[in-house]
Amino acid sequence: MTQGPPPIAATKMMKKLMADHFLGLDRAAREGSPKVAWCTSVGPAELLHAMGFDVYYPENHGALLGATRMATDTIPVANAVGYSPDICSYLTADVGAFLKGVTPLTKAYGIESVPKPDVLVFNTNQCRDVQDWFEWYGRHYGAPVIGVRTQRGVGDVHESMVEDIAAQIEGLVPALEEISGNKFDIDRLRETVDLSKQCTVMWRKVLEYGDKTPAQLSFFDHTIHMAPAVVLRGKPEAVAYYETLLAELQERDAAGMAAVPGERFRLYWDGMPVWGRLRMLGDLMMELDTAIVASTYCNSWIFDAFDADDPFRSMARAYLELFIVRDEAFKERYIQDHVELYGCQGIVFHDAKTCPNNSNNRYAMPQRFAEVHGVPTLVINGDLNDLRCFSDEQAKTNLEAFMEQIAEAAAA
């Protein structure tokens, strides 16, 4: 079996940052100060940080349930109280874990439960499930649930759309002032948006190390190192982390290291990770001398539009420009651009059973890539958290055959 590169030293720094994040939330929830806001992963976190909240991301907790494979036991608990097995398995894994009284935070940090929310703030630019998810906890805790409802299937982003979303975000301020006990400060919001923009720039530079030949990081590395961009965006700690990581990546590149030693092939991954099988898939790709060098998912925390001089409108534009919000034509162009940029020889589409919004293979896109763009594609059936939908053997067989196909094409 191919030996992987030495571990990335900055990971220790990231682990401490994540521990501080969760332990701080636990302390805030127990002591009642600062107030705790639950937030969807792509916003409006900047506003919540500016209002003085500690911010918790249930989607991050859902991913932890998947990665630790606890979701296997918690999803059926949510199904039993009426949540369909066909809806988001982040939602069902998380609600089921709460009903079951378990969390991966206990083993990791000694935390007994997720932090009690003072307010839950959603953005539907990802899907409707996040609103239903937050409303379940709002009913349980008797906490207010407020949010932003974003247009979907967006082609060109028009100013009228930006104005609508900006007004909705700004409209959250009075409720957040009342709940937090803090007056809104536009300069504090500008500072937070600027920190988020810096984080975005740094995270993009990290991902661009996949453009190196050989690649310095793979998709499986990205799913680990994206954590600060998700849960610490808008805070200086995230910027400091990516500065440290980038310095290390520069050293590794100069030393000739590679994410996949002996890299022969490069792929693009579209769709959600299979959280409970990242190790298995990463090891398989290593054996196949293949680096998955870029992905749609890990680019989801790049917000080019953030502008501290115009915080509300730039937040609105950034949330509207997000890949998951866009129409099929935009998505196809976006993926093709990244396939070319990163020199990918094929695309793996993950059809996640419970995540239709992040499964881009369902309207013939793989066929268009093969027929129009001449890019080989493979569809892997699975799910982000529900491993009942994923077959190790089927995935292994399909990926091995796909790489044989690419190798034959390269040799022709």
Stockholm file with secondary structure:
# STOCKHOLM 1.0

chainA/1-412         MTQGPPPIAATKMMKKLMADHFLGLDRAAREGSPKVAWCTSVGPAELLHAMGFDVYYPENHGALLGATRMATDTIPVANAVGYSPDICSYLTADVGAFLKGVTPLTKAYGIESVPKPDVLVFNTNQCRDVQDWFEWYGRHYGAPVIGVRTQRGVGDVHESMVEDIAAQIEGLVPALEEISGNKFDIDRLRETVDLSKQCTVMWRKVLEYGDKTPAQLSFFDHTIHMAPAVVLRGKPEAVAYYETLLAELQERDAAGMAAVPGERFRLYWDGMPVWGRLRMLGDLMMELDTAIVASTYCNSWIFDAFDADDPFRSMARAYLELFIVRDEAFKERYIQDHVELYGCQGIVFHDAKTCPNNSNNRYAMPQRFAEVHGVPTLVINGDLNDLRCFSDEQAKTNLEAFMEQIAEAAAA
#=GR chainA/1-412 SS CCCCCCCCTTHHHHHHHHHHHHHHHHHHHHHTCSCEEEECTTSSHHHHHHTTCEEECHHHHHHHHHHTTTHHHHHHHHHHTTCCTTSCHHHHHHHHHHHHTCCHHHHHHCCCSCCCCSEEEEETTSCSHHHHHHHHHHHHHTCCEEEECCCCSBSSCCHHHHHHHHHHHHTTHHHHHHHHCCCCCHHHHHHHHHHHHHHHHHHHHHHGGGGSSSCSCCHHHHHHHTHHHHHSTTSHHHHHHHHHHHHHHHHHHHTTCCSSTTCCEEEEEESCCCGGGHHHHHHHHHHTTEEEEEETGGGGGCCTTCCTTSHHHHHHHHHHSSGGGBCHHHHHHHHHHHHHHTTCSEEEEEEETTCGGGCTTTTSHHHHIIIIICCCEEEEEECSSCGGGCCHHHHHHHHHHHHHHHHHHHHC
#=GC SS_cons         CCCCCCCCTTHHHHHHHHHHHHHHHHHHHHHTCSCEEEECTTSSHHHHHHTTCEEECHHHHHHHHHHTTTHHHHHHHHHHTTCCTTSCHHHHHHHHHHHHTCCHHHHHHCCCSCCCCSEEEEETTSCSHHHHHHHHHHHHHTCCEEEECCCCSBSSCCHHHHHHHHHHHHTTHHHHHHHHCCCCCHHHHHHHHHHHHHHHHHHHHHHGGGGSSSCSCCHHHHHHHTHHHHHSTTSHHHHHHHHHHHHHHHHHHHTTCCSSTTCCEEEEEESCCCGGGHHHHHHHHHHTTEEEEEETGGGGGCCTTCCTTSHHHHHHHHHHSSGGGBCHHHHHHHHHHHHHHTTCSEEEEEEETTCGGGCTTTTSHHHHIIIIICCCEEEEEECSSCGGGCCHHHHHHHHHHHHHHHHHHHHC
//
